[in-house]
Amino acid sequence: MTNIFHQRRQRLSQLLIENKLDTAVIIPGPNFYYLTGLNFHLMERPTLLFVTQTGDTLAIMPALEQLMWQAAMPDTTTFYWQDKDGFSEAFAQAASALGQTSLGVEGMRMRVFEADALRQHFGQESISNASEVFNQLRFSKDKSEIALIEKAIAISEVSLQETLADVTAGMSEKHILNQLKSRMLANGSDGFAFEPIVLGGGNAANPHGHAGDYQLRAGDPLLIDFGAFYQGYSADITRTFFCQHATDEHAALYNTVKLANQTGRKLASPKHTAHDIDTAVTQVLQDSAFAEYIVHKTGHGLGLDVHEAPQVMIGNHTQLEAGVVMTIEPGLYKANHIGVRIEDDVLITKDGCKSLTSLPRELTIIG
């Protein structure tokens, strides 16, 4: 596996050249893991990896991580620092080693105190936001990444099916949530991609609501948005069910969302942009009797981050390409009444897309 991380760092170096940046600076998180295979906590101790255009790597590292870091990255020039001394000297040593250089940082992740330390030692104008460089780096998934996402999805799907088998009217959102989390862990998940969303009745109209004490009633929708986390990669799946029966209005709204989801899965391919997908999917919702209940875009990329590039939304003219994994998740939400979302994780192939999720999309009665 060491070789794949080296190849990824080489790819980053090439992207730096293409984007006219000298050096990338990475802090613990998805990009750090992607480039090194190491998972450090993002804490009060600054921990930074520098990757240059020439492929050289340097690091600022707390001394307590020295054994693990040296074993994984023996060829990296590393400046260690101890709590009793502080980290300023390590930054000064890194700046001296790198010389005058432009730094591309993770603009949506780097914290103020790290950026301030870089400015102090590399110059006030040294930093720029390189988020787009990192988006390009991780845009298309390799076979190993796809296999891990598929495993996370498989764990998720069997866990949901096991959970639904026990759901009945009168059961609370929290109870269903806890059952689902327990099943995912029992089935091999390392954790959760995010805190699962389990919403019944009118609560389902809040797209990112939190499970509470509400007890499921006959005729209620039950929206479940969840995903297992497996070896760094996540699933992100949503299905909406109905307790005992669905009204005609609910069924019509549900089938509109299902058609929008189907439209997106049929259209997704390297021939189209994220904008194209969102436009077509949203048009299905807008042409229905429920257009006023649209509140969000069609989807997003999926991988080490639950939400990453590409954002499947109007105005994003990024061309899709083989290897992209993304969600297609249209939804409709009538405040305090009903919410329906059907979310699939799809892999863009050379001539279309493959749905990595296989849970049924037909209107399903439970309880």
N, C-alpha and C positions, 0 to 999 in steps of 0.2 A: 504493500500500500504506500510505502514511502515514495515510490516513483510517481504515483498519481499526484501527490501533493507538490512534488517538484515540477511536474508538468503544469499544474495549475499556476504556480508562481511564475513560471516562464510565460504563460499566457497573460498574466497580469502585467509583466514587464513589457510585452508587446503592446498591450492596450495603453500603457503609459506613454509609449513612443507615439502611438496614433493620436493620443489626446494631448500631446505636448506637456506632459507632466514628468518631473524628474523622479519623484519618489512617492510611493503610496504608504500611508500610515494606517495600521489596522489595530483595533483594540479588541479585547475578548468579546466573542459573540459569533454569529454565523459565518462572517467572512474569515475570522481568525481560525475557526474550526475547518472551514473549507480549504484553507491554505496550509494548515499544519497538522490537522487531525487531533488537535488538543483543545480541551474544553476548560478554560480558566473562568472563574467567577469574575464578574465585573464588580470590583469592590473599590475601597478607598485607596488601594495601592495602584498607581499607574503601571500598566503592563502594555507595552507597545511593540509591534513588529513593523519594521521598515523594509520595503521591497523596492529596489531601484530599477531603472531602465535596463541596466546591464545584468539584472538577475541576482545581484548581491542582496543578502539579507543581514540586517542588524536588528538588535532588540534592546529594549529597556525592560528589565525583569526584576521583580522582588527576589531577594536572595533565597527566600524560603521555597521558591519554585525551581531552584537551580538544578537539582538532580533530575527532575522530570524533563525540564527544558533541554538540558545537555544530551539526554538520552535520545530525544526526538529530533533535535536540531543541532547536531554537533558542529556543523560547519558555519553556523551563524555567529557573527561577531556580537557578543552580548555584554551589556553594561549592567551589572548587578548593583542593587542598592539594598541597604538594611533599614529597618524602621528607625533605629536609633540615630541614623545619619541623615535620613531624608532622601528624596529622589532628585534634588536639583543637580547634583554633580553628575549623575547618570545622564541627564538630559544634556548637560554641557559636553560630556564626552561624546555622546551621539552626534551632537551638532559639529564638534570638531572633526569627527571621523567622516561625516558626510559632506562637510563644507557647504558652500552656498548652494541651496537646492530648493526647488518648489515642492511643496508637500500637498498631496491630495488626500484628504481625510474623509471619513465616513460622516457625511454631513447630517444624517438623521440619527446618528448613534453617539458620536464623540461628545463627551461632556465638557463643560466650560473650563474646569480646572486643568484638564489635559490640553485643551486648545491654548489656554493661557500659558502653560509651561512651554509648549512648542513655540509660541510667539516670542516668549522671553528669550529663548536660546537660539532660535532660527531666524528671528526677525518678524516684525509686525505684519509684513505683507507676504509672509511665506506660505500661508495656508489658503487652500481653496477647496470647495466642495467637490469631491470626486464620486459622489453617489452614482452617477451615470456610468462611470468606469466599472464600479462593482456590479451594477445591474447587468452590464454587458458580460462581465466575467461569469456570472452564474445564470445567465439567461437560458441557455440550452443545457439540459441535464444529460450526464453520461449514463451508461448502462448500470453502473453500480448505484447511482443515485435513484434511478427509476425503480430498481429492484427494492430499495429500502422504502420508497414511497408506496410501492405496491404492498409491501409487508404491513406497513402502517394501516393501509386501507383494509387489508384482509382482517387484521385484528379488530378494526373498528366495526366492520360490517357484521361479523359473527357476534360481537358483543352487543350490538344493537338488537339483533334478532333474538338473542337470548333474553335481553331485557324486556322487549315487547311481549314476549310470551307470558310474562307475569303481570303486565299492566292491566289494571281494572279501574272502573269508575270508583271514585272516592280516594284514589291514591294521590298523594301530594306531588308537586313538582320536585321538591327536595328528595323525596323518597325515590322517585324514578332516576333523578340525577345520581344519587349515591349508588344505586344498583348498576347503572351504566358504567360509572367509574370503577366500581369493584370488578365488573366483568372484563373491562379493558385490561386492568392490571393482571387479572387471573389468566387472561389469554395472551400475555406476553408483552404488553405495552410497557415502555420505560417510564411513562408518565402520560401527560395530556398535552396536546398541541395548544390548548387553551382551556379555560374553565368551560365545560360544556354548557350550552344554552338549552334549557328544558322549560317550555312555556305552554301553559294550557289556557283554553278559553280566550277571553279578550286580551290576556297578557301576551299572546302570540303576535299581537300587532306591534309589539316593541321589538324591532329586529335584533337588538343586542341586549335584551332584558336578562334578568337574573332569576334563577329558580327560587321560589318561595314556598309558602305554606298553602297556596291555592290547591284545592282538591279537584281533580278531574271529574267532569259531569257528562252525562249523556248528551251527545250532540256537539261537544267541544272539539275544536281543533287541538292538536298536540304537536308543537313544533320542536324538533330536536336538531341542534346544530352542534357538531362534536368532531373529535378526531383523536386517534391514538398518536403517540410520539414514539418513534422507534429509531434508535441509533442516529439521532440528530435530525431525522426527517419526520414530516407530519402528514396526516390525512386531514381533510376538511370536508365534511359531508353534512348536508341537511336533508331531512325528510319531514314531511308534515302528514300526520295521521288524523283520524277522526274517531272519537269514542262512541261506539255502538251504532251511530248513524250520522249521515251528513245531510244537511238541508239542500234543497235545489240550488239556492244561492251559493252556498259553500262549495258545492260540487262544480258549479259553473266557474267560480273564481279559481278553484284548484286546477281545473282542466285548462284554463287560460295560461296559468303558470307552467303547466306541463308542456303545452304547445310551445311556449317561449323557450323553455329549456331544450326541447327537441330541435327547435330552429337553430339554436346556438351550436349544438353538437353536430348538426348536419353541415353547418357553414364553416366551422373551425378547420383551418388548413393553412399551409404556407402561402396560399394564394391571397390571403386576406390579412388585414391589420386588426389590431385590437378594436379600433374605432368601428370597423366594418361589423364585427361581431356584436358589439354593444348596440349599434344602430339597428341591426336586424332584429335582435332579441327584444329591445325596448319597443320597437314598432309593433310587435305582436301585442304587447301589453297596452300600448296606446290605442290600438284599433279595437280594443275590447270595451265592454261596458264598465270596466274597472280602472280606467286610465288614471283617475284621480288618486289611486292608491299606490302609485309608483313612488318609491323613496330612495332607491340606490341603483348603482351601476350593475353591470352584468357579472363581473368577477375580477379575479386577480391571479397572479402567478403563485405557485406553491412549491415549496422545497424546504430548505433549512429555515426559512421564515414562513409563517403561515400566510402572510401577505407580502409578496415581493413582485418584482417586475415579471410580466407586464401587467399594468392595471388595465383591465378590460372595460374601457370607458370611452365615451365620446370625446374626440379630440386627441386621443392617443393613436397616432398613425404609425406606431411601431409595427413593422412587418413580423408576423409570426414565422417561426421556423421549426423544423423537425427537432425534437428534444425538449421543447417548451412544455412544461406541465402547468396547467391553469384550471381555475374553477369556472364553471358556468352555473350561475345561481340567481336566476330571476326570482323576484318576489313581489307580492302585493299585500298591502297592510291597511286594513280598515280599522281606524282607531277604536280601541276598547271593544272590538267585536271579533276580528279574525286576522290572522297573519298566515300566509302560505309562502314557503320558500322551498325550492327543489334544487339542490346543489350537487353537481357531479364534478369529479376531478378527471380531467382529460389530458391525454398526451398527444401533442401535435406530431403527426407522422409526415413522411415525405409527400403524401398525396391526400391527407385528410386528418382525421383524429381518431383516437381510440379512447373509449371511456374506461378508465381504470376502476371506476366504481360500478358495481353491478346490482345494487339494491333496487327492487322494483320501484317504478315511478307511477304505476297506476294508483288511483285513489284506493286507500287501504283503511278498512275499519278494524279497530282494535278494542279490547276491553269487553 
